[in-house]
């Protein structure tokens, strides 16, 4: 299980983009407002290759991913939204795994020491 849900999301998007384009080493960036959550610029890759641009556009509708939604190719960018339900489950599952395997959260230095005086009433 991936302990970093954001990294898992990036890996999934990059894997799908590499499948669609046939190219590796693609940079995932934050999408501009209104174009999704994540984006991969493909300008350099498709420059002078209109058939590749059409192929990328056609393949986006065929992609299925548990974490990504609404994959689309707009103005040279491959954009996607996040499937918030499934990504939320991944975040929660990752947190629970880390919580159950980490001694950090159960360290005595972080446990509260409650004494009677800590809860003494300010009223007489």
BELPEGI-V927427 format. One record per pair of residues at least 24 apart in sequence whose ideal C-beta (glycine too) atoms are under 7 Angstrom apart, sorted by the first residue. I is the first residue (numbers start at 1). J is the second residue. D is the distance in whole Angstrom. If there is no record, write none. Layout:
I_J_D + I_J_D
//
This chain:
1_93_7 + 1_94_7 + 1_97_6 + 2_94_7 + 3_94_5 + 3_97_7 + 3_98_6 + 5_87_7 + 5_90_5 + 5_91_5 + 5_94_5 + 8_90_6 + 9_67_5 + 9_82_7 + 9_87_6 + 12_65_6 + 12_67_5 + 12_68_6 + 13_38_5 + 13_68_6 + 13_80_6 + 16_63_5 + 16_65_6 + 16_68_7 + 17_78_5 + 20_56_5 + 20_59_5 + 20_60_7 + 21_45_6 + 21_56_6 + 31_79_5 + 35_74_6 + 35_77_7 + 35_79_5 + 36_70_7 + 36_79_4 + 36_80_5 + 36_81_5 + 37_80_7 + 37_81_5 + 37_82_5 + 38_80_5 + 39_77_5 + 39_78_7 + 39_79_5 + 40_77_7 + 40_78_4 + 41_76_7 + 41_77_6 + 42_76_6 + 42_77_7 + 42_78_6 + 43_76_4 + 46_76_7
//
